[in-house]
């Protein structure tokens, strides 16, 4: 009987931890999304501050990347 009680207690604790883990993972995902949004706003602000057109920005990025925009 003792083993059964210990097993039941461990399973309950595991279930509780699983719930906390899901909550933490959800918050982590939200934070990642917020970070990307803030980075996007910052990048757009820099581009506008430099008064770059989309074409000029593409050319700058292409030049910085050795002529390859996607790699």
C-alpha positions as CSV (number, residue, x, y, z in Angstrom):
1,X,0.0,0.0,0.0
2,X,2.8,2.4,0.8
3,X,4.2,2.2,-2.8
4,X,0.8,2.9,-4.2
5,X,0.4,6.1,-2.1
6,X,3.9,7.3,-3.1
7,X,3.1,6.5,-6.7
8,X,-0.1,8.4,-6.5
9,X,1.6,11.4,-4.9
10,X,4.3,11.4,-7.6
11,X,1.7,11.3,-10.3
12,X,-0.2,14.2,-8.8
13,X,3.0,16.3,-8.4
14,X,3.9,15.5,-12.0
15,X,0.5,16.6,-13.2
16,X,0.8,19.9,-11.3
17,X,4.3,20.5,-12.7
18,X,3.0,19.7,-16.2
19,X,0.4,22.5,-15.8
20,X,3.0,25.0,-14.6
21,X,5.2,24.0,-17.5
22,X,2.5,24.7,-20.0
23,X,1.8,28.1,-18.4
24,X,5.5,29.0,-18.6
25,X,5.8,27.8,-22.2
26,X,2.8,29.9,-23.1
27,X,4.3,33.0,-21.5
28,X,7.7,32.3,-23.2
29,X,5.9,32.2,-26.6
30,X,4.2,35.5,-25.8
31,X,7.5,37.1,-24.8
32,X,9.1,35.9,-28.0
33,X,6.3,37.5,-30.0
34,X,6.5,40.7,-28.1
35,X,10.3,40.8,-28.7
36,X,9.9,40.3,-32.4
37,X,7.3,43.1,-32.6
38,X,9.4,45.5,-30.7
39,X,12.4,44.7,-32.9
40,X,10.3,45.3,-36.0
41,X,9.2,48.7,-34.7
42,X,12.8,49.6,-33.9
43,X,14.1,48.5,-37.3
44,X,11.3,50.4,-39.1
45,X,12.2,53.5,-37.0
46,X,15.8,53.3,-38.0
47,X,15.0,52.9,-41.7
48,X,12.6,55.9,-41.5
49,X,15.1,58.0,-39.6
50,X,17.6,57.3,-42.4
51,X,14.9,58.1,-45.0
52,X,15.6,55.0,-46.9
53,X,13.2,53.8,-49.5
54,X,12.4,50.1,-49.6
55,X,14.6,49.8,-52.7
56,X,17.5,51.7,-51.1
57,X,17.2,49.5,-48.0
58,X,17.3,46.3,-50.1
59,X,20.4,47.6,-51.9
60,X,22.1,48.4,-48.5
61,X,21.3,44.9,-47.2
62,X,22.4,43.3,-50.5
63,X,25.7,45.2,-50.3
64,X,26.2,44.2,-46.7
65,X,25.5,40.6,-47.5
66,X,28.0,40.4,-50.4
67,X,25.3,40.6,-53.0
68,X,23.1,37.9,-51.6
69,X,19.9,39.3,-49.9
70,X,18.5,35.9,-48.8
71,X,21.5,34.0,-47.5
